[in-house]
Amino acid sequence: MGDEREETGGEDASRQYDKLVRDDIPAIIRESGERPVTHVAEGGEYRERLAEKLVEEAEEFAESRDPEELADVLEAVAAVRRQLGVDADELERLRREKREARGGFEAGVVLERVEPSGARETREQNP
């Protein structure tokens, strides 16, 4: 749970998180002998916290390249999808449409700049 702040006070200091966590985390914390302080986010707060969680998980994956972190990204995407009322098949259809219209990310194309028409297109070749 990377984003923690410890309040001063030595051994009895509480750790501050202020972030959305998986549903079973409070029970896991209680099982370890500690006391979680929580509230249930609803409405706009829930939407905002989900968006923050998606970014957090994506950043953790980008840093670690760990497949478990990628699974967390998928879990966050699924939660956002459900909150938006989009079923999995619809999201997959949208993904396929975008891929058909604009391609995927497999080729590794990096757009460096866009020049005015008339300028020559250049491609750097890897030796």
HUVENWO-V104322 format. One record per residue. SS is DSSP state (H for helix, E for strand, - for the rest). Layout:
ss
SS
SS
//
This chain:
ss
-
-
-
-
E
E
-
-
-
H
H
H
-
-
E
E
-
-
-
-
-
-
-
-
H
H
H
H
H
H
H
-
-
-
-
-
-
-
-
-
-
-
H
H
H
H
H
H
H
H
H
H
H
H
H
H
H
H
H
H
H
H
H
H
-
-
H
H
H
H
H
H
H
H
H
H
H
H
H
H
H
H
H
H
-
-
-
H
H
H
H
H
H
H
H
H
H
H
H
H
H
H
-
-
-
-
-
-
-
-
-
-
-
-
-
-
-
-
-
-
-
-
-
-
-
-
-
//
